[in-house]
């Protein structure tokens, strides 16, 4: 959603690189570019004005003028100001001292309240609570049935005494649900209310009546992140008419400009608490302003990546895999282990999303977005078409075995050959890392070592210049050579392309390797 804004900001900061000091003209030009980027991203005008004023004021201060690298200081300032307009610190749910805690969802029709109720229920269940979803949207056709289906998929309870479709009193249902929750020992009640296509008096009155009937501990305003500036107007109307404690952004995986999401916390004074970024029930989490700002500035979101990995991988399993890789040059690590690791990574989400959380991946986001997720399934099919002995000892896979495996998995023979070669390369690379050898050459990556057989094609190095017989002159030559080696190491330490390289493409081996 924030790709356009990220690209514009990256281009702006690129112009600052290499400047030893920033002049007034540099600061004004940078502020102008940031203002255009924010306005194009549909950020509300009052928010843009406040943001630019703060950035310019801080950019003219001592923290930039006395910095060794002014460009990095400006990026730091923009990052901190982005965190500020996104709400500052992460806002947590307030739970009642005496159960049940009541959470009321409000918002327009189509914002995704019913689906979000299921996502919130699943999230609360994962936090150790026993939530109850309450169907108080008795106006929209099949809303009650939809909530029941979503609750069933999330594995949480639902209270739906009325059939809906215009039948039943939503205020009475909300009131009765509290007693029902107490009797059944549910500690959190999530009330799904009706919406309208626009703000009207009937909607506000019904929401206010439900609020008065259940006295919610939290009122969450659910807003579609793709509806633009109208999201801000709707949020202000709900804040004044019903009141709410926090905002939930839905459809953050859309391709709209998303600036309204940056505006809501600043305009309403209420923080964004949750964000929904996909169709699946588990694609929902607490909103962290600092992490979102890092994503927008292409600094990555390693904390979220680590949290997802901790949910998916067990420490015991990770230690077991590490010991296999560290022993006998990784030969204990089999294709079965490779498949298990691949399936664990797949549980964390799509490969594209995971790579997008790494710093600097904005430079190659087109290549990342074009990654075919089905390659992981094809790889799994090839491995599962092998015999247990072949998975344990891939070296025995000869031509006839490759033909049989290819036929069983529905792929070309060359695909089986490539997979086995990639496995050996990956095992060698991971084994070196497990044994503390640092980051070895990654197969197929520019500057990070070649793929299978690449070493055979290396051109024989020419003999270097003869060393001078003069000791002083030889010392100067050795110092110059050492300086060149150090500069080369710094320039391509990990072999990633420079940001200026617009035509960079991931090699085919790496695309296949990453799934």
WOZIHU-V825638 format. One record per pair of residues at least 12 apart in sequence whose C-alpha atoms are under 7 Angstrom apart, sorted by sequence separation. I is the first residue (numbers start at 1). J is the second residue. D is the distance in whole Angstrom. If there is no record, write none. Layout:
((I/J/D) (I/J/D))
This chain:
((135/147/7) (274/286/4) (275/287/6) (35/48/6) (273/286/6) (274/287/5) (429/442/7) (273/287/5) (402/416/6) (59/74/6) (272/287/6) (117/133/7) (144/160/7) (352/368/6) (35/52/7) (352/369/6) (12/30/6) (159/177/7) (425/443/7) (144/163/7) (352/371/7) (386/405/6) (144/164/6) (385/405/5) (12/33/6) (31/52/6) (55/77/7) (351/373/7) (55/78/6) (142/165/6) (221/244/6) (247/270/7) (382/405/7) (385/408/6) (132/156/7) (133/157/6) (134/158/6) (135/159/6) (141/165/5) (220/244/6) (225/249/6) (246/270/5) (247/271/6) (248/272/6) (252/276/6) (253/277/5) (382/406/7) (385/409/6) (9/34/6) (31/56/7) (131/156/6) (132/157/5) (133/158/5) (134/159/5) (135/160/5) (139/164/6) (140/165/6) (219/244/5) (220/245/6) (221/246/6) (222/247/6) (223/248/6) (224/249/6) (225/250/6) (226/251/7) (245/270/6) (246/271/5) (247/272/4) (248/273/6) (249/274/6) (250/275/6) (251/276/6) (252/277/5) (253/278/6) (131/157/7) (132/158/5) (133/159/6) (134/160/6) (138/164/4) (139/165/5) (219/245/5) (220/246/5) (221/247/5) (222/248/5) (223/249/5) (224/250/5) (225/251/6) (246/272/6) (247/273/6) (248/274/5) (249/275/5) (250/276/5) (251/277/5) (394/420/7) (132/159/7) (138/165/6) (139/166/5) (218/245/6) (219/246/7) (220/247/6) (221/248/6) (222/249/6) (223/250/6) (224/251/6) (225/252/6) (246/273/6) (248/275/6) (249/276/6) (250/277/7) (251/278/7) (382/409/5) (9/37/7) (138/166/6) (220/248/6) (222/250/7) (226/254/7) (232/260/7) (381/409/5) (8/37/6) (27/56/7) (138/167/6) (231/260/6) (51/81/7) (138/168/7) (226/256/5) (228/258/7) (228/259/7) (229/260/6) (313/344/7) (421/452/7) (5/37/6) (27/59/7) (118/150/5) (122/154/5) (138/170/6) (226/258/6) (228/260/5) (232/264/6) (236/268/6) (312/344/7) (5/38/7) (114/147/6) (118/151/5) (121/154/7) (137/170/7) (225/258/6) (136/170/5) (208/242/6) (382/416/7) (115/150/7) (121/156/7) (207/242/7) (225/260/7) (312/347/7) (5/41/6) (118/154/6) (174/210/7) (225/261/6) (312/348/6) (136/173/6) (204/241/6) (136/174/6) (171/209/7) (175/213/6) (204/242/6) (171/210/5) (175/214/6) (309/348/7) (174/214/7) (308/348/6) (339/380/6) (171/213/7) (134/177/7) (21/65/7) (448/494/7) (448/495/5) (22/70/7) (335/383/7) (447/495/4) (20/69/7) (21/70/6) (305/354/7) (446/495/6) (20/70/7) (305/357/7) (17/71/6) (132/186/6) (16/71/5) (131/186/6) (136/191/7) (137/192/6) (139/194/7) (302/357/6) (336/391/6) (130/186/5) (131/187/6) (132/188/6) (133/189/6) (134/190/6) (135/191/7) (136/192/5) (137/193/5) (138/194/7) (301/357/5) (302/358/6) (335/391/5) (130/187/6) (131/188/5) (132/189/5) (133/190/5) (134/191/5) (135/192/6) (136/193/5) (137/194/4) (300/357/5) (301/358/6) (334/391/6) (335/392/6) (13/71/7) (129/187/7) (130/188/6) (131/189/6) (132/190/6) (133/191/6) (134/192/6) (136/194/7) (300/358/5) (334/392/5) (300/359/4) (299/359/4) (300/360/7) (298/359/6) (299/360/6) (298/360/6) (445/507/7) (298/361/7) (444/507/6) (298/362/6) (444/509/6) (445/510/7) (444/510/6) (443/510/7) (117/190/7) (117/192/7) (114/192/6) (113/192/7) (100/181/7) (100/182/7) (100/186/6) (101/187/6) (102/188/6) (103/189/6) (104/190/6) (105/191/6) (109/195/4) (100/187/4) (101/188/5) (102/189/5) (103/190/5) (104/191/5) (105/192/5) (106/193/6) (108/195/4) (109/196/5) (99/187/5) (100/188/5) (101/189/6) (102/190/6) (103/191/6) (104/192/7) (105/193/6) (107/195/6) (108/196/5) (109/197/5) (100/189/6) (108/197/6) (108/198/7) (422/513/7) (330/427/6) (330/428/7) (330/431/5) (329/431/6) (325/430/7) (326/431/6) (325/431/5) (326/434/5) (113/222/6) (325/434/6) (326/435/5) (111/222/6) (104/216/6) (111/223/6) (322/434/6) (103/216/6) (111/224/5) (102/216/5) (103/217/6) (104/218/6) (105/219/6) (106/220/6) (107/221/6) (102/217/5) (103/218/5) (104/219/5) (105/220/5) (106/221/5) (107/222/5) (101/217/6) (102/218/7) (103/219/6) (104/220/6) (105/221/6) (106/222/6) (107/223/6) (105/222/7) (96/217/7) (94/217/7) (363/499/6) (112/250/7) (367/505/7) (111/250/7) (367/506/7) (376/515/5) (371/511/7) (375/515/5) (373/515/6) (372/515/7) (371/515/7) (119/281/5) (118/281/7) (119/282/6) (119/284/6) (86/262/6) (85/262/7) (87/265/6) (86/265/6) (87/266/7) (85/265/7) (86/266/7) (91/271/7) (85/266/5) (92/273/7) (91/273/6) (87/271/5) (44/229/7) (87/272/7) (42/228/7) (42/229/7) (90/287/7) (90/288/5) (90/289/6) (89/289/7) (88/289/6) (87/289/6) (86/289/5) (83/289/5) (83/290/5) (83/293/6) (82/293/6) (79/293/6) (42/257/6) (79/294/7) (41/257/5) (42/258/7) (43/259/4) (44/260/7) (47/263/6) (41/258/6) (42/259/4) (43/260/5) (41/259/5) (42/260/6) (43/262/6) (44/263/6) (47/266/7) (43/263/6) (1/252/6) (1/253/6) (1/254/6) (1/255/5) (1/256/6) (2/257/6) (1/257/6) (2/258/6) (1/258/6) (9/297/7) (6/296/5) (6/297/6) (6/298/7) (2/296/6))
